[in-house]
Amino acid sequence: MKRKLIGALAAATALIAALSGPSNAQVAASTAELTPAAIDAYLGKVMEATALPGISVVVTHNDRVIHAAGYGQGSDGKPVTADTPMRVASLSKSFTAMAVLTLVDAGKIQLDEPVAEQLPGFRMADPRATTITVRQLLNQTSGLSDTTLDIGALEETTSLTQYVDRLKTGTLATDPGTRWAYCNVNYDLAARLVEVAGGQSFDDYLKQHVFTPLGMTHSALRQEAVRPSDGYNSVFGAWMARPELPGFLDGSGSGGVITTAADMGAWLVSQNGKGTQLVEPQSLRTMHSPSKVSDYGMGWSLDDDTKLLVHSGNLFTYTAVEAISPETGYGFAVMTNSAALTDDTYTVATGLFAMAEGRTPEVPGGERQTFELVLGLIGLAAVGLGIVGVARSRRWAAGRAGRPGWRVASRMVPVLLPVAVLAAYPDLISFISNGRTVTWAQLTYFPVPLTITLTVAALAGAATAVMRLIRLRSIRSSR
């Protein structure tokens, strides 16, 4: 899942954060020069403050890798190193965009021509889909949206060909080119286009035309080739190892790449226009340039505050972020083998950038623990209130036995409100995630502390309501 869902769930607990107050720590940069020792010292503080299971980081400058390293350990018990395979989720989009642009440079894909004319089999129920261009796919301005597509059916597919075929009943949310909407379908379509134009499977194309030329020998699109260990979810402060949720991970152009910090170093150098170049300079600029309706380019987005080009990636047990500064030549990638209600990768990346500029970096830490502590306390309070509600249900019923039904029902609303919230939970999270499809299975992964708290509150409310009704019926029938 992407950063938008994590942000939405964080927003759902914003009141909790406000009650607990800020807990960010800072550490002074020991030198304006970004050295391996300074990076290690900073990451040591990050690991101590966040208690993350494992994290891998690479920092580049112009044509060299300053430092690539890992910290902590994986669920397999092995130390995390610069060569530890990590799922990088939506960072994959920048690799997919690069694959497309190599074919644009070769004249095999036309960036501003309709996808339907270049991809046999791509049809949708919406006639507007015939005008979607390749550029609009990569800019995420195609009109494709989770709100008008059967995402569940798409995630059940086992090939990009089958994936494209299942789009035939879908419609668009907006006219192509008019609005930006983050939708993985854009990049899975682009991956299938690479297969057709490139004449080979998407994973083979990436390996031959992107990974191998850059020397990314420990990167792949399928876990059979490079197998990462299970990632972690945080459950009320404790890390639990869990297998990643299935859902078209293998072969996916939107989120399938598995790579390492060492390999990401070569990628960042190339993205900053140094070292081995896979496309023409103009094509690289095209990748990095915002569209007419958004600050999103092609697998990269401009951060207005830092002026970094960035892309984050969030699965259900892994998180990552990549960032480059074309102005200074720096590049950063931060990857963790965990996912929680808070995501520290971006703060770490911008902290490293601050160090590169001689500024004091922020050390993330405490937010996850604080969120989950308060959620746990709310859950315990709900249990207590549920016990009290059940224990006092006879007294409550006795005081309302003679009242009309509508008045009794109105008094039940407060205890049944958590039940209503839980019933609508996936839809509520989907709504605040700008229409991204969210399932119950997904809500049992990194949002699990919030899910547990809501479930406990709903059960407490339901138990109270049921016992009140039983007592009320008993009293009325005895009169």
C-alpha positions in Angstrom: 0.0 0.0 0.0 1.1 3.4 -0.7 2.0 6.3 1.4 -1.5 7.8 0.9 -3.1 5.0 2.9 -0.5 5.3 5.7 -1.2 9.0 5.7 -4.9 8.5 5.8 -4.6 6.1 8.8 -2.3 8.5 10.5 -4.9 11.2 10.0 -7.5 8.9 11.6 -5.3 9.0 14.7 -4.4 12.7 14.5 -6.4 13.4 17.7 -4.4 10.8 19.5 -1.2 12.4 18.4 -2.4 15.8 19.4 -3.2 14.5 22.9 0.2 12.9 23.3 2.2 15.8 21.9 5.3 15.8 19.6 8.2 13.5 20.3 10.7 14.2 17.6 14.3 14.3 18.6 17.1 16.0 16.8 20.9 15.3 16.5 23.4 17.9 15.5 25.4 17.2 12.3 29.0 16.7 13.3 30.2 18.0 10.0 28.9 19.6 6.8 30.6 16.8 4.9 28.4 13.7 4.6 30.8 10.9 5.6 30.1 7.2 6.2 30.9 7.7 9.9 28.4 10.6 10.1 25.7 8.5 8.3 26.4 5.5 10.6 26.1 7.8 13.7 22.8 9.3 12.5 21.3 5.9 11.6 22.4 4.5 15.0 20.3 7.2 16.6 17.4 6.5 14.2 17.5 2.8 15.1 17.5 3.6 18.8 14.7 6.1 18.6 12.4 4.1 16.3 13.2 0.6 17.3 12.8 -0.5 13.7 13.6 -4.2 13.1 15.8 -3.4 10.1 16.7 -0.6 7.7 19.1 -0.2 4.7 20.3 3.1 3.4 22.4 4.3 0.5 23.7 7.9 -0.1 25.2 8.9 -3.4 26.8 12.1 -4.7 27.3 12.8 -8.4 29.0 9.6 -9.8 29.9 7.9 -6.5 28.3 6.0 -3.7 29.2 7.7 -0.4 27.8 5.0 1.8 25.6 1.9 1.6 24.8 0.0 4.7 22.2 -1.9 6.7 21.2 -1.9 10.3 19.2 -4.3 12.5 18.1 -7.7 11.3 15.6 -9.5 9.2 12.9 -12.0 10.3 15.3 -14.8 9.1 17.7 -13.8 11.9 20.3 -12.4 9.5 21.8 -8.9 9.9 20.5 -6.4 7.4 23.3 -5.2 5.1 23.7 -3.2 2.0 23.0 -6.4 0.1 19.9 -7.5 1.9 16.9 -7.8 -0.6 14.1 -5.4 0.2 10.7 -4.9 -1.4 10.5 -1.3 -2.5 6.9 -1.2 -3.5 6.0 1.9 -5.6 9.6 2.9 -6.1 9.1 0.3 -8.9 7.2 2.9 -10.8 10.4 4.9 -11.6 11.9 1.7 -13.0 8.8 1.0 -15.1 8.9 4.6 -16.4 12.6 4.1 -17.3 11.8 0.9 -19.2 9.1 2.7 -21.2 11.4 5.6 -22.0 14.1 3.2 -23.3 11.5 2.0 -25.8 10.5 5.6 -26.6 14.1 6.4 -27.4 14.2 3.3 -29.6 11.1 4.5 -31.5 9.1 1.5 -30.4 6.7 3.4 -28.1 5.1 6.7 -28.9 4.7 8.8 -25.7 1.9 11.0 -27.0 -0.1 8.4 -29.0 -3.0 6.5 -27.6 -2.2 3.3 -25.6 -5.0 1.5 -27.3 -3.2 1.9 -30.7 0.0 0.4 -29.2 -1.3 -2.2 -26.9 -3.5 -4.9 -28.6 -6.1 -6.2 -26.2 -6.5 -2.9 -24.2 -10.2 -2.1 -24.2 -12.5 -0.6 -21.6 -16.3 0.0 -21.3 -15.6 3.7 -21.3 -15.0 5.1 -24.8 -12.8 7.8 -23.3 -10.2 5.1 -22.7 -9.3 5.0 -26.4 -7.7 8.5 -26.0 -5.4 7.7 -23.0 -1.8 8.3 -24.1 1.3 6.6 -22.7 2.4 9.9 -21.2 -0.8 10.1 -19.3 -0.3 6.6 -17.9 3.1 7.6 -16.6 1.9 11.0 -15.3 -1.1 9.2 -13.6 -3.4 11.6 -15.4 -5.2 8.9 -17.5 -8.5 9.0 -15.6 -8.0 5.5 -14.3 -9.0 5.2 -10.6 -9.6 2.6 -8.0 -13.1 4.0 -7.6 -14.2 2.8 -11.1 -12.3 -0.4 -11.4 -12.6 -3.8 -9.8 -9.2 -3.8 -8.0 -9.9 -7.1 -6.3 -10.3 -8.9 -9.6 -7.2 -7.3 -11.0 -5.1 -8.4 -8.0 -6.2 -12.0 -8.6 -4.6 -12.1 -12.0 -1.4 -14.0 -12.7 -0.1 -12.3 -15.8 0.0 -8.8 -17.2 -2.0 -10.1 -20.3 -4.8 -11.3 -18.0 -4.6 -8.1 -16.0 -5.2 -5.9 -19.1 -8.0 -8.2 -20.3 -9.9 -7.7 -17.0 -9.9 -3.9 -17.5 -12.5 -4.3 -20.3 -15.4 -3.8 -18.0 -13.9 -0.8 -16.2 -14.6 2.9 -16.7 -12.7 6.2 -16.1 -13.3 8.6 -13.2 -12.3 11.7 -15.3 -11.4 12.7 -18.8 -7.8 11.7 -19.6 -5.3 14.5 -19.1 -7.5 16.6 -16.9 -6.8 15.4 -13.3 -4.1 13.5 -11.4 -5.1 10.4 -9.5 -2.7 7.8 -8.0 -3.6 4.4 -9.4 -1.4 1.4 -9.7 -3.3 0.3 -12.9 -1.4 3.0 -14.8 1.9 1.4 -14.3 0.8 -2.2 -14.7 -0.7 -1.2 -18.0 2.7 0.4 -18.8 4.5 -2.8 -17.9 2.3 -4.8 -20.3 3.1 -2.2 -23.0 6.8 -2.8 -22.4 6.2 -6.5 -22.9 4.5 -5.9 -26.2 6.9 -3.3 -27.6 10.0 -5.0 -26.1 9.1 -8.5 -27.3 9.9 -10.2 -23.9 8.4 -10.5 -20.4 8.5 -7.4 -18.3 10.9 -8.9 -15.7 13.3 -10.0 -18.5 13.1 -6.6 -20.1 14.0 -4.9 -16.8 16.8 -7.2 -16.2 18.3 -6.9 -19.6 17.8 -3.2 -20.2 17.8 -1.6 -16.8 19.3 -3.8 -14.0 22.2 -5.4 -15.9 23.5 -2.2 -17.6 23.6 -0.5 -14.2 25.2 -3.4 -12.5 22.2 -4.0 -10.3 23.0 -7.7 -9.9 20.9 -8.3 -6.8 17.7 -6.8 -8.2 14.7 -8.6 -9.7 11.0 -8.4 -10.3 10.2 -11.9 -9.0 10.9 -13.2 -5.6 12.0 -16.5 -7.0 15.1 -14.7 -8.3 15.8 -12.5 -5.2 13.8 -13.7 -2.2 13.4 -11.2 0.7 12.6 -12.4 4.2 9.1 -11.7 5.7 8.6 -8.2 6.9 7.1 -6.9 10.1 4.0 -5.2 11.4 4.0 -3.3 14.7 1.3 -4.6 17.1 1.1 -2.3 20.2 4.8 -1.7 20.2 5.9 -5.3 19.4 7.1 -6.3 16.0 5.4 -9.3 14.4 6.9 -11.0 11.3 4.3 -11.7 8.6 4.4 -12.8 5.0 3.5 -10.0 2.5 -0.1 -9.9 1.3 -0.6 -11.5 -2.1 -1.9 -9.3 -4.8 0.0 -9.4 -8.1 3.4 -8.7 -6.6 5.3 -10.8 -9.1 5.7 -9.1 -12.5 4.0 -5.9 -11.4 5.0 -2.6 -13.0 3.5 -0.7 -10.1 5.2 -2.4 -7.1 7.1 -5.6 -7.9 10.8 -4.6 -7.7 13.0 -6.3 -5.1 16.4 -4.7 -4.7 19.2 -3.8 -2.3 20.8 -0.6 -0.9 24.0 -1.3 -2.9 22.0 -1.7 -6.2 20.0 1.4 -5.4 23.2 3.4 -5.3 23.8 2.7 -9.0 20.2 3.6 -9.8 20.4 7.0 -8.0 23.7 7.9 -9.6 22.2 7.2 -13.1 19.0 9.1 -12.2 21.1 12.2 -11.3 22.5 12.1 -14.9 25.9 10.5 -13.9 27.5 7.2 -14.6 25.7 4.8 -17.0 22.8 6.4 -18.8 19.9 4.3 -20.1 18.1 7.0 -22.0 18.8 10.3 -23.7 19.2 13.4 -21.5 15.9 14.8 -22.7 14.1 11.5 -21.8 15.6 11.7 -18.3 14.3 15.3 -17.9 10.9 14.1 -19.1 10.8 11.5 -16.4 11.5 14.2 -13.7 9.3 16.9 -15.1 5.8 17.5 -13.5 2.8 17.1 -15.7 0.5 20.0 -16.6 -1.9 19.2 -13.8 0.3 17.9 -11.0 3.8 17.9 -9.5 4.0 14.2 -10.4 6.3 13.3 -13.3 7.0 9.7 -14.3 7.7 7.7 -11.2 9.0 10.8 -9.5 7.3 13.7 -7.7 8.7 17.2 -6.8 8.7 18.0 -3.1 8.1 21.7 -2.9 9.7 22.1 0.5 13.0 20.3 -0.1 13.1 20.6 -4.0 14.0 16.9 -4.0 12.5 14.5 -6.6 11.0 11.7 -4.5 8.9 8.6 -4.6 7.7 6.6 -1.6 6.7 3.0 -1.5 4.5 1.2 1.0 3.5 -2.4 1.0 2.0 -4.1 4.0 5.3 -5.3 5.5 7.9 -3.1 3.8 8.3 0.6 3.3 10.8 2.6 1.2 11.6 6.0 -0.2 14.0 7.3 -2.9 15.1 10.9 -3.4 17.5 12.7 -5.7 18.6 16.3 -5.8 19.4 17.2 -9.4 20.7 20.6 -8.2 23.3 19.2 -5.8 23.8 15.7 -7.2 22.9 13.9 -4.0 20.8 10.8 -4.0 19.2 8.9 -1.1 17.3 5.6 -0.7 15.9 4.4 2.6 14.2 0.9 2.9 12.8 -0.9 5.9 11.5 -4.4 6.4 8.5 -3.2 8.4 5.3 -1.3 8.1 3.3 0.5 10.8 0.8 3.4 11.3 3.8 5.7 10.9 6.4 5.7 8.2 9.9 7.0 9.1 11.6 6.5 5.8 11.0 9.9 4.4 12.1 11.7 7.6 15.4 9.7 7.5 15.9 10.6 3.8 15.4 14.3 4.4 17.5 14.0 7.6 20.4 12.7 5.4 19.8 15.5 2.9 19.9 18.1 5.8 23.3 16.6 6.8 24.5 16.9 3.3 23.7 20.6 3.4 25.3 21.0 6.8 22.0 21.4 8.6 20.8 19.6 11.7 18.9 16.4 10.8 15.6 15.3 12.4 15.6 11.9 14.1 12.2 10.3 13.8 11.2 8.4 16.9 8.4 7.8 19.3 5.4 8.5 17.1 4.7 4.8 16.4 5.1 3.9 20.1 2.9 6.8 21.2 0.1 6.1 18.7 0.0 2.5 19.6 0.2 3.1 23.4 -2.7 5.5 23.2 -4.7 3.1 21.0 -4.0 0.4 23.5 -5.2 2.5 26.3 -8.4 3.4 24.4 -8.9 -0.3 23.8 -8.5 -1.1 27.5 -10.9 1.7 28.4 -13.4 0.3 25.9 -13.2 -3.1 27.6 -13.7 -1.4 31.0 -16.7 0.5 29.8 -18.2 -2.6 28.2 -17.9 -4.5 31.5 -19.5 -1.6 33.4 -22.3 -1.3 30.7 -23.1 -5.0 30.9 -23.1 -4.9 34.7 -25.4 -2.0 34.8 -27.7 -3.1 32.0 -30.5 -4.2 34.4 -30.5 -0.7 36.1 -30.5 1.0 32.7 -33.4 -1.2 31.5 -35.4 -0.6 34.7 -35.2 3.1 34.3 -36.4 3.0 30.7 -38.9 0.2 30.7 -41.9 2.5 30.5 -40.5 4.8 27.8 -41.5 4.7 24.1 -39.4 2.6 21.7 -37.9 5.6 19.9 -36.6 7.1 23.1 -35.0 3.8 24.1 -33.5 3.5 20.6 -32.0 7.0 20.8 -30.3 6.1 24.1 -28.7 3.1 22.4 -27.0 5.2 19.7 -23.8 6.1 21.7 -23.0 2.5 22.5 -23.7 1.3 19.0 -21.7 4.1 17.3 -18.4 2.0 17.5 -20.3 -0.8 15.8 -21.3 1.4 12.9 -17.8 2.8 12.6 -16.3 -0.7 12.4 -18.9 -1.8 9.8 -17.9 1.1 7.6 -14.2 0.9 8.5 -12.9 -0.2 5.0 -15.1 2.3 3.2 -14.1 5.1 5.6 -10.4 4.5 5.1 -10.9 4.2 1.3 -12.7 7.6 1.3 -10.0 9.4 3.2 -7.4 7.7 1.0 -8.8 9.5 -2.0 -10.7 6.5 -3.3 -8.0 3.9 -3.0 -9.5 0.5 -2.5 -9.0 -0.9 1.0 -9.9 -4.4 2.1 -10.5 -6.0 5.5 -7.4 -8.2 4.8 -5.3 -5.1 4.3 -6.6 -3.6 7.5 -5.2 -6.6 9.5 -1.7 -5.7 8.5 0.1 -2.4 9.4 -3.1 -0.7 10.6 -3.8 -3.7 13.0 -3.5 -1.7 16.3 -6.2 0.7 15.0 -8.2 -2.3 13.7 -8.0 -4.1 17.1 -9.0 -1.0 19.0 -12.0 -0.3 16.8 -13.0 -4.0 17.1 -12.7 -4.0 20.8 -14.8 -0.8 21.1 -17.4 -2.2 18.8 -17.6 -5.5 20.7 -17.9 -3.6 24.0 -20.7 -1.5 22.6 -22.5 -4.4 21.1 -22.3 -6.4 24.3 -23.7 -3.5 26.2 -26.5 -3.0 23.7 -27.5 -6.6 23.7 -27.6 -7.0 27.4 -29.7 -3.8 27.7 -32.2 -5.2 25.3 -32.3 -8.5 27.0 -32.9 -6.9 30.4 -35.4 -4.5 29.0 -37.4 -7.3 27.4 -37.3 -9.3 30.6 -38.6 -6.4 32.7 -41.4 -5.6 30.3 -42.5 -9.2 29.9 -42.7 -9.6 33.7 -45.1 -6.7 34.1 
